[in-house]
Each structure stands twice: as structure tokens, then as C-alpha cells.
Amino acid sequence: MESANSESGNGKLYLVLLVAAVCFALAAFIIAIVSLSMQNGSASPSVVNVGSAAGLTSEDYDDDKVWMIHNGHSGYNVQYISEKTGRIEGFDVDIINAVCRIANKNCKLVADIWTNCWDTVTGETARGGTGLMSGWYDACGGYRVKPERQRTFAFSDPFTVSPHQSFATLPGNPRGFDWQDITGKTIGFFDGGSGDEHCLAKSEEIVGAVLPTENIRHCTTFEECYDLLVDETIDAFFSDATYVRGRTDVDEITNRLQACPVGGSAMMTRLDSKLVDWWNPAQATLIASKEYHEICNDVKVTHGHQAGYDPEDFCIGL
């Protein structure tokens, strides 16, 4: 009888200890969950304050995404690498900074080659670049709106007026290039630019505008195209006029030529991107403000040492 009572007492003791252990574990679990929840509610998002939204802190952003924006640093007043700061600067960059600040978005500029956004290959159809197609960036900044590009990508509203294109030769046009009849001539084009051979082919005022493949040369920089002019590999090069405006080493021999339908500069994104949803309202606020005109006028001040368009050539409402 004593043995039975002893076993019964031990069983009750074990049960009490088991219940206590379970309660202790449950209490510890609840405390941990509450502590974690409090930390998540009070901590700032793990976002580095970089690029376009400089001046904001991580608490100011309305989401925890860093928006990656490509800039091709063309070497003109719209996009160039500053020798003083080593950063990408220019009109396009000023616009991106302002829009990202107004929208409370954390934007980061990514320097990369133009063809990773839009690529043109001699004799082939122009196509989307590997970088934007593969999601290396959320958008490519400052790209002209063209029907060919709209079949592949989405665009924000433009933040400039429509551009015009130009033919350029060496100063004084020493070879007597006639831009109105380019039959048999060899023309250079900037790879990935809006003023490509497909744009030229649409011109109704230029004889011989549809060039055979052997009369098309692509170059990735102005310097490369310039060298082709010097050694007479090409007779002229054709491009968006921003590449030749304000330069002394070449002459722009056409005036406000519009060979093909091209819209203003905008943000070019993948079709599945949500960037345009917040970009357009913020950009509309900027363009309606005094700040937009200050950015335009600053092209001649802060960026005036770089060649390129004058503000009245591309700013909306000037």
C-alpha cells in the first residue's frame, strides 16, 4: 500500500514539474515574440542613404526599396562624370535627384554603358539592352521616347521637349558633305542613341536616307566617331543634336532637323516595373514648380563647362 501511495505521489510531482516547464517555455516564447515585434516597429529600414535622394534619412522613405537608376554619363551637360567630385552630374541627374526627393524614394545612380539599356547593331533591329532587360536597374534615366523602344519598354512622362537630330562634320565641312543627299556616303552613329540609322531612314527630306549596311558605322563615344571623321572612314555622323551642340571640334551642319518621331527624355523601365506609378506624379509636381526652371537655368551655370543643348532647346515651358 505504501509503495502504491509513493508511486502515486511521485507521479503527481512529475506532472507538476512538467506543467511548470511547459508554462515557463511558453512564457519565454511570448516574451521573445513581443520583444522582436517592438524592435521591428521602432527600427529604421536597413537602407543606405545614397544617390538621388541625398538629404533624406532612412525614416523619410515611404518604402524600403533602393531604386537603381542607370546613367550613361555621355560627357555632355545632361550626364557627365565630374572631374572634381568623381560623381555623375548634369541636367538629367538634377531632375532625378529632385523627383526622387519629392516622391520620398531612395534612388541610386548606376554608371554603365548605354548599350546595356538600348542596343543597336549594324544591319540588325535595335533592341533592349541586357542590363535593363535582366533587372540590373529599375530604370534607365534620360532616354528618348521612340516607338521602337515602346514596343519593348515602358516610359514615364517626358521631362524635356522633343529633340532634333544633326549631321556633324569636321569644322568648315572640308569634304563638302551635302546632308540633303547622302547617296553613297558612309555615316557614323552612336551605338544605342535615339538618332540611329533607323531614325535617319524615316526622313522624307534626305535623299539616300536608307543606307546599305556597308555604309553604316557605329561608335560608342564621341571621340571614336571623331576619329572616324579625321581618318575619313565616315563622311559625317548623325545623332541627337545634344552630342554636337557647343563643340568647337565639329560643325553641326543641319538646323533643327527632325528625321523621325522622337519624344522627350524620360525614364525607361521594364513593362512590369512600378516606378512610373510614383515617378509621374512627383515629376508633375516638379515641372509645375520654380525648382524645375532653376534646374534648367543651372545648365549654363553649374554644367556650363560641358557641351550640349542650351536650356531653351530642351526644357518644358522655357
Backbone hydrogen bonds in HBPLUS format (Angstrom, degrees):
<---DONOR---> <-ACCEPTOR-->    atom                        ^
c    i                          cat <-CA-CA->   ^        H-A-AA   ^      H-
h    n   atom  resd res      DA  || num        DHA   H-A  angle D-A-AA Bond
n    s   type  num  typ     dist DA aas  dist angle  dist       angle   num
A0005-ASN N   A0001-MET O   2.92 MM   4  6.24 161.0  1.96 151.2 156.4     1
A0006-SER N   A0002-GLU O   2.84 MM   4  6.03 155.0  1.90 148.4 155.5     2
A0007-GLU N   A0003-SER O   2.96 MM   4  6.19 160.7  2.00 147.8 152.4     3
A0008-SER N   A0004-ALA O   2.94 MM   4  6.16 152.2  2.02 146.0 154.1     4
A0009-GLY N   A0005-ASN O   2.93 MM   4  6.20 151.2  2.02 145.2 152.6     5
A0010-ASN N   A0006-SER O   2.93 MM   4  6.20 159.7  1.97 150.7 156.3     6
A0011-GLY N   A0007-GLU O   2.99 MM   4  6.15 152.2  2.07 142.2 149.6     7
A0012-LYS N   A0008-SER O   3.07 MM   4  6.36 152.8  2.15 142.8 149.5     8
A0013-LEU N   A0009-GLY O   2.98 MM   4  6.24 156.1  2.04 148.6 155.2     9
A0014-TYR N   A0010-ASN O   2.91 MM   4  6.18 161.6  1.94 151.3 155.9    10
A0015-LEU N   A0011-GLY O   2.99 MM   4  6.19 155.2  2.05 145.1 151.8    11
A0016-VAL N   A0012-LYS O   2.95 MM   4  6.24 158.1  2.00 149.5 154.8    12
A0017-LEU N   A0013-LEU O   2.97 MM   4  6.24 164.7  2.00 154.4 158.1    13
A0018-LEU N   A0014-TYR O   2.90 MM   4  6.09 153.1  1.97 146.8 154.6    14
A0019-VAL N   A0015-LEU O   2.93 MM   4  6.19 163.1  1.96 152.3 156.2    15
A0020-ALA N   A0016-VAL O   2.95 MM   4  6.17 157.1  2.01 148.4 155.1    16
A0021-ALA N   A0017-LEU O   2.94 MM   4  6.14 155.7  2.00 145.5 151.9    17
A0022-VAL N   A0018-LEU O   3.00 MM   4  6.26 158.5  2.05 150.3 155.8    18
A0023-CYS N   A0019-VAL O   2.96 MM   4  6.18 161.0  1.99 149.0 154.2    19
A0024-PHE N   A0020-ALA O   2.91 MM   4  6.11 156.4  1.97 148.4 154.9    20
A0025-ALA N   A0021-ALA O   2.98 MM   4  6.18 160.1  2.02 148.1 153.3    21
A0026-LEU N   A0022-VAL O   2.92 MM   4  6.12 158.2  1.97 150.0 156.2    22
A0027-ALA N   A0023-CYS O   2.95 MM   4  6.12 158.1  2.00 147.4 153.1    23
A0028-ALA N   A0024-PHE O   3.00 MM   4  6.24 158.6  2.05 147.4 153.1    24
A0029-PHE N   A0025-ALA O   2.97 MM   4  6.19 152.8  2.05 145.5 152.9    25
A0030-ILE N   A0026-LEU O   3.00 MM   4  6.27 158.7  2.05 150.0 155.0    26
A0031-ILE N   A0027-ALA O   3.00 MM   4  6.21 162.2  2.04 151.2 155.9    27
A0032-ALA N   A0028-ALA O   3.04 MM   4  6.23 155.8  2.10 144.9 151.1    28
A0033-ILE N   A0029-PHE O   3.05 MM   4  6.33 157.6  2.10 149.3 154.8    29
A0034-VAL N   A0030-ILE O   3.02 MM   4  6.23 166.2  2.04 154.7 158.0    30
A0035-SER N   A0031-ILE O   2.98 MM   4  6.11 159.4  2.02 147.3 153.2    31
A0036-LEU N   A0032-ALA O   2.98 MM   4  6.16 161.7  2.01 149.4 153.9    32
A0037-SER N   A0033-ILE O   2.95 MM   4  6.14 157.4  2.00 149.0 155.4    33
A0038-MET N   A0034-VAL O   2.99 MM   4  6.22 155.8  2.05 148.5 154.4    34
A0039-GLN N   A0035-SER O   3.05 MM   4  6.31 153.7  2.12 146.3 153.4    35
A0040-ASN N   A0036-LEU O   2.98 MM   4  6.24 161.2  2.02 150.2 154.9    36
A0041-GLY N   A0037-SER O   3.03 MM   4  6.17 146.2  2.14 142.7 151.9    37
A0042-SER N   A0038-MET O   3.16 MM   4  6.28 136.1  2.36 141.2 150.8    38
A0042-SER N   A0039-GLN O   3.25 MM   3  5.37 134.7  2.47  97.3 108.8    39
A0043-ALA N   A0039-GLN O   2.96 MM   4  5.87 147.5  2.07 155.1 161.4    40
A0047-VAL N   A0045-PRO O   2.85 MM   2  5.56 128.5  2.11 110.4  94.4    41
A0054-ALA N   A0051-GLY O   3.22 MM   3  5.82 144.6  2.35 128.4 126.7    42
A0052-SER N   A0107-CYS O   2.76 MM  55  4.91 117.2  2.15 114.8 131.1    43
A0056-LEU N   A0053-ALA O   3.18 MM   3  6.12 157.8  2.23 149.9 152.4    44
A0060-ASP N   A0057-THR O   2.93 MM   3  5.46 152.0  2.01 116.1 124.5    45
A0062-ASP N   A0104-ASN O   3.26 MM  42  6.11 152.8  2.34 159.1 158.4    46
A0067-TRP N   A0106-ASN O   2.80 MM  39  6.13 160.5  1.84 158.4 161.1    47
A0108-LYS N   A0067-TRP O   2.79 MM  41  6.03 162.4  1.82 155.2 156.0    48
A0138-ASP N   A0068-MET O   2.69 MM  70  5.22 152.9  1.76 139.2 148.6    49
A0139-ALA N   A0068-MET O   3.34 MM  71  6.82 143.9  2.48 155.4 159.5    50
A0069-ILE N   A0108-LYS O   2.83 MM  39  5.99 173.0  1.83 162.1 163.3    51
A0110-VAL N   A0069-ILE O   2.76 MM  41  5.76 154.5  1.82 145.2 145.2    52
A0070-HIS N   A0139-ALA O   2.85 MM  69  6.23 165.2  1.87 158.9 157.5    53
A0141-GLY N   A0070-HIS O   3.01 MM  71  5.89 169.8  2.02 151.7 153.8    54
A0071-ASN N   A0110-VAL O   2.86 MM  39  5.89 153.5  1.93 152.1 148.6    55
A0112-ASP N   A0071-ASN O   3.30 MM  41  6.43 154.9  2.37 144.8 149.8    56
A0075-GLY N   A0079-GLN O   2.88 MM   4  6.09 143.0  2.02 143.8 154.6    57
A0079-GLN N   A0076-TYR O   3.13 MM   3  5.67 130.5  2.38 115.1 126.1    58
A0077-ASN N   A0307-ALA O   2.90 MM 230  5.96 149.6  1.99 158.8 166.0    59
A0091-PHE N   A0077-ASN O   2.95 MM  14  6.36 160.8  1.98 140.9 144.2    60
A0092-ASP N   A0078-VAL O   3.00 MM  14  5.19 140.4  2.16 121.5 133.5    61
A0080-TYR N   A0089-GLU O   2.82 MM   9  5.45 147.9  1.92 156.4 161.9    62
A0089-GLU N   A0080-TYR O   2.70 MM   9  5.45 164.9  1.72 166.5 171.6    63
A0082-SER N   A0087-ARG O   2.85 MM   5  5.58 163.5  1.88 166.6 162.1    64
A0086-GLY N   A0082-SER O   2.75 MM   4  5.07 143.0  1.88 133.4 144.6    65
A0094-ASP N   A0090-GLY O   2.95 MM   4  6.26 154.1  2.02 153.0 160.9    66
A0095-ILE N   A0091-PHE O   2.99 MM   4  6.32 155.4  2.06 155.3 161.9    67
A0096-ILE N   A0092-ASP O   2.97 MM   4  6.25 162.8  2.00 150.5 155.1    68
A0097-ASN N   A0093-VAL O   2.88 MM   4  6.08 163.7  1.90 152.6 157.0    69
A0098-ALA N   A0094-ASP O   3.07 MM   4  6.23 163.2  2.10 144.8 148.9    70
A0099-VAL N   A0095-ILE O   2.94 MM   4  6.15 170.8  1.95 160.2 162.2    71
A0100-CYS N   A0096-ILE O   3.01 MM   4  6.04 168.5  2.02 152.5 156.1    72
A0101-ARG N   A0097-ASN O   3.03 MM   4  6.16 149.4  2.13 142.7 151.4    73
A0102-ILE N   A0098-ALA O   2.94 MM   4  6.19 163.2  1.97 153.5 157.5    74
A0103-ALA N   A0099-VAL O   2.94 MM   4  6.12 156.3  2.00 150.4 156.9    75
A0105-LYS N   A0100-CYS O   2.89 MM   5  5.01 173.7  1.89 153.2 154.6    76
A0104-ASN N   A0101-ARG O   3.14 MM   3  5.03 153.6  2.22  99.1 107.2    77
A0116-ASN N   A0113-ILE O   3.25 MM   3  5.91 164.4  2.28 116.1 120.8    78
A0117-CYS N   A0114-TRP O   2.83 MM   3  5.64 162.1  1.86 127.0 131.4    79
A0118-TRP N   A0114-TRP O   3.20 MM   4  6.50 162.3  2.23 148.6 152.8    80
A0131-GLY N   A0116-ASN O   2.89 MM  15  4.61 113.9  2.33 111.6 130.0    81
A0132-LEU N   A0116-ASN O   3.08 MM  16  6.59 150.3  2.17 166.8 170.3    82
A0129-GLY N   A0117-CYS O   2.76 MM  12  4.11 161.8  1.79 113.3 106.9    83
A0119-ASP N   A0127-ARG O   2.83 MM   8  5.43 173.8  1.83 170.5 171.3    84
A0127-ARG N   A0119-ASP O   2.91 MM   8  5.43 165.9  1.93 159.6 164.3    85
A0124-GLU N   A0121-VAL O   2.87 MM   3  5.39 157.0  1.92 148.6 146.4    86
A0133-MET N   A0129-GLY O   3.08 MM   4  6.10 164.5  2.10 158.1 162.4    87
A0134-SER N   A0130-THR O   2.89 MM   4  5.78 146.7  2.00 142.9 150.9    88
A0136-TRP N   A0131-GLY O   2.84 MM   5  5.06 156.4  1.90 162.8 158.4    89
A0135-GLY N   A0132-LEU O   3.24 MM   3  5.15 158.4  2.29  99.9 106.5    90
A0140-CYS N   A0268-MET O   2.81 MM 128  5.11 153.0  1.88 143.8 153.0    91
A0268-MET N   A0140-CYS O   2.99 MM 128  5.11 175.3  1.99 149.2 149.0    92
A0142-GLY N   A0266-ALA O   3.05 MM 124  5.05 116.1  2.47 123.6 140.1    93
A0143-TYR N   A0266-ALA O   2.93 MM 123  5.33 144.8  2.05 160.3 152.1    94
A0266-ALA N   A0143-TYR O   2.91 MM 123  5.33 141.6  2.06 123.4 133.6    95
A0145-VAL N   A0264-GLY O   3.30 MM 119  6.10 143.0  2.44 143.7 150.3    96
A0263-GLY N   A0145-VAL O   2.64 MM 118  4.55 179.5  1.64 150.9 150.8    97
A0149-ARG N   A0146-LYS O   3.04 MM   3  5.27 119.8  2.42 103.7 118.2    98
A0150-GLN N   A0146-LYS O   2.93 MM   4  6.20 149.4  2.02 153.9 163.9    99
A0152-THR N   A0149-ARG O   2.96 MM   3  5.41 155.5  2.02 110.6 118.6   100
A0153-PHE N   A0149-ARG O   2.79 MM   4  5.90 166.3  1.81 163.2 168.1   101
A0154-ALA N   A0269-THR O   2.88 MM 115  5.20 157.5  1.93 144.9 150.4   102
A0269-THR N   A0154-ALA O   2.84 MM 115  5.20 170.2  1.85 149.5 152.9   103
A0156-SER N   A0267-MET O   2.99 MM 111  5.22 144.3  2.12 140.0 150.6   104
A0159-PHE N   A0265-SER O   2.75 MM 106  5.82 154.9  1.81 164.5 173.4   105
A0161-VAL N   A0314-PHE O   2.82 MM 153  5.09 154.9  1.88 134.8 143.4   106
A0241-ALA N   A0164-HIS O   2.98 MM  77  5.99 171.0  1.99 152.7 150.0   107
A0165-GLN N   A0257-LEU O   2.67 MM  92  5.33 154.6  1.73 161.0 164.2   108
A0166-SER N   A0239-SER O   2.78 MM  73  5.60 155.9  1.83 164.3 172.7   109
A0239-SER N   A0166-SER O   3.00 MM  73  5.60 156.0  2.05 153.9 161.6   110
A0253-ILE N   A0167-PHE O   3.08 MM  86  5.90 157.4  2.14 149.5 156.4   111
A0168-ALA N   A0237-PHE O   2.86 MM  69  5.44 143.3  2.00 149.7 161.4   112
A0237-PHE N   A0168-ALA O   3.13 MM  69  5.44 156.3  2.18 143.5 150.7   113
A0169-THR N   A0251-ASP O   3.08 MM  82  5.44 152.0  2.17 145.8 152.9   114
A0251-ASP N   A0169-THR O   2.85 MM  82  5.44 160.1  1.89 148.9 155.4   115
A0173-ASN N   A0170-LEU O   2.91 MM   3  5.48 151.0  1.99 149.4 149.3   116
A0176-GLY N   A0173-ASN O   2.98 MM   3  5.46 165.0  2.00 122.2 125.7   117
A0181-ASP N   A0178-ASP O   3.22 MM   3  5.76 161.4  2.25 114.4 119.8   118
A0207-VAL N   A0180-GLN O   2.91 MM  27  6.05 167.0  1.93 142.8 138.4   119
A0182-ILE N   A0207-VAL O   2.91 MM  25  6.19 155.5  1.97 167.4 159.5   120
A0185-LYS N   A0182-ILE O   2.95 MM   3  5.23 165.5  1.98 131.8 132.3   121
A0235-ASP N   A0186-THR O   2.74 MM  49  5.54 167.3  1.76 154.4 157.5   122
A0187-ILE N   A0215-ASN O   3.02 MM  28  6.29 159.2  2.07 157.3 151.1   123
A0217-ARG N   A0187-ILE O   3.03 MM  30  6.18 154.9  2.09 157.6 155.5   124
A0188-GLY N   A0236-ALA O   2.95 MM  48  6.33 159.3  2.00 142.2 149.1   125
A0238-PHE N   A0188-GLY O   2.86 MM  50  6.17 157.9  1.91 174.0 166.7   126
A0189-PHE N   A0217-ARG O   2.83 MM  28  6.27 140.8  1.98 155.6 168.5   127
A0219-CYS N   A0189-PHE O   2.89 MM  30  6.17 151.0  1.97 163.4 167.1   128
A0193-GLY N   A0190-PHE O   3.08 MM   3  5.41 165.3  2.10 131.3 131.6   129
A0191-ASP N   A0219-CYS O   2.86 MM  28  5.73 163.0  1.89 147.8 151.9   130
A0199-CYS N   A0196-ASP O   3.12 MM   3  5.27 125.0  2.44  99.3 112.6   131
A0200-LEU N   A0196-ASP O   3.04 MM   4  6.41 165.4  2.06 154.7 158.1   132
A0201-ALA N   A0197-GLU O   3.02 MM   4  6.06 151.4  2.10 136.9 144.0   133
A0202-LYS N   A0199-CYS O   3.03 MM   3  5.52 152.7  2.11 112.2 120.4   134
A0203-SER N   A0200-LEU O   3.02 MM   3  5.55 164.6  2.04 118.3 123.3   135
A0215-ASN N   A0212-PRO O   2.88 MM   3  5.53 161.1  1.92 122.3 128.8   136
A0216-ILE N   A0213-THR O   3.13 MM   3  5.43 154.4  2.20 121.2 119.6   137
A0225-CYS N   A0221-THR O   3.22 MM   4  6.54 159.6  2.26 146.6 151.4   138
A0226-TYR N   A0222-PHE O   2.74 MM   4  5.98 159.0  1.78 158.7 165.8   139
A0227-ASP N   A0223-GLU O   2.99 MM   4  6.19 156.0  2.05 144.3 149.7   140
A0228-LEU N   A0224-GLU O   3.18 MM   4  6.46 148.9  2.28 141.2 149.2   141
A0229-LEU N   A0225-CYS O   3.05 MM   4  6.43 141.9  2.20 144.2 154.7   142
A0229-LEU N   A0226-TYR O   3.05 MM   3  5.05 123.1  2.39  94.7 109.5   143
A0230-VAL N   A0226-TYR O   2.96 MM   4  6.30 159.3  2.00 153.1 158.4   144
A0231-ASP N   A0227-ASP O   3.01 MM   4  6.25 163.4  2.04 151.8 155.0   145
A0233-THR N   A0228-LEU O   2.87 MM   5  5.04 136.5  2.06 152.0 159.8   146
A0234-ILE N   A0228-LEU O   3.28 MM   6  5.70 158.2  2.33 125.0 124.4   147
A0232-GLU N   A0229-LEU O   3.08 MM   3  4.97 156.3  2.14 101.7 108.1   148
A0243-TYR N   A0240-ASP O   3.13 MM   3  6.18 169.5  2.14 132.2 133.7   149
A0244-VAL N   A0241-ALA O   3.05 MM   3  5.58 157.4  2.11 115.8 122.3   150
A0245-ARG N   A0241-ALA O   3.03 MM   4  6.07 147.4  2.14 163.7 173.7   151
A0247-ARG N   A0244-VAL O   3.27 MM   3  5.68 162.0  2.30 134.5 132.1   152
A0308-GLY N   A0245-ARG O   2.81 MM  63  4.74 133.6  2.03 128.9 139.2   153
A0273-SER N   A0270-ARG O   3.15 MM   3  5.40 166.6  2.17 114.4 116.6   154
A0277-ASP N   A0274-LYS O   3.07 MM   3  5.49 135.2  2.28 108.9 120.6   155
A0278-TRP N   A0275-LEU O   3.22 MM   3  5.89 135.9  2.42 115.7 124.0   156
A0279-TRP N   A0275-LEU O   2.92 MM   4  5.96 156.2  1.98 155.3 162.1   157
A0280-ASN N   A0276-VAL O   3.16 MM   4  5.76 172.2  2.17 139.7 141.5   158
A0282-ALA N   A0278-TRP O   3.44 MM   4  6.49 162.6  2.48 143.5 148.4   159
A0283-GLN N   A0279-TRP O   2.77 MM   4  5.92 158.3  1.82 160.9 168.3   160
A0284-ALA N   A0280-ASN O   2.91 MM   4  6.06 157.7  1.96 151.4 157.1   161
A0285-THR N   A0281-PRO O   3.13 MM   4  6.37 151.6  2.21 142.0 149.0   162
A0286-LEU N   A0282-ALA O   3.06 MM   4  6.38 153.5  2.13 143.9 151.0   163
A0287-ILE N   A0283-GLN O   2.88 MM   4  6.16 169.6  1.89 163.1 163.3   164
A0288-ALA N   A0284-ALA O   3.14 MM   4  6.20 146.4  2.26 140.8 148.9   165
A0289-SER N   A0286-LEU O   2.90 MM   3  5.18 158.1  1.94 112.2 119.1   166
A0294-GLU N   A0290-LYS O   3.05 MM   4  6.36 147.5  2.16 148.4 158.5   167
A0295-ILE N   A0291-GLU O   2.87 MM   4  6.17 152.5  1.95 152.0 159.0   168
A0296-CYS N   A0292-TYR O   2.98 MM   4  6.31 154.0  2.05 146.1 153.5   169
A0297-ASN N   A0293-HIS O   2.92 MM   4  6.10 166.1  1.94 147.0 150.4   170
A0298-ASP N   A0294-GLU O   2.93 MM   4  6.00 137.0  2.12 138.3 150.1   171
A0299-VAL N   A0296-CYS O   3.11 MM   3  5.59 159.9  2.15 110.6 116.9   172
A0300-LYS N   A0297-ASN O   3.37 MM   3  6.14 147.3  2.48 116.0 120.2   173
A0301-VAL N   A0298-ASP O   3.02 MM   3  4.82 131.7  2.26  92.4 106.5   174
A0302-THR N   A0298-ASP O   2.90 MM   4  5.60 124.8  2.21 138.4 152.6   175
A0306-GLN N   A0303-HIS O   3.07 MM   3  5.81 166.4  2.09 123.8 127.1   176
A0313-ASP N   A0310-ASP O   2.82 MM   3  5.38 154.9  1.88 120.2 128.7   177
A0314-PHE N   A0311-PRO O   3.11 MM   3  5.66 150.4  2.20 113.2 120.7   178
A0315-CYS N   A0311-PRO O   2.83 MM   4  5.52 167.4  1.85 169.3 169.6   179
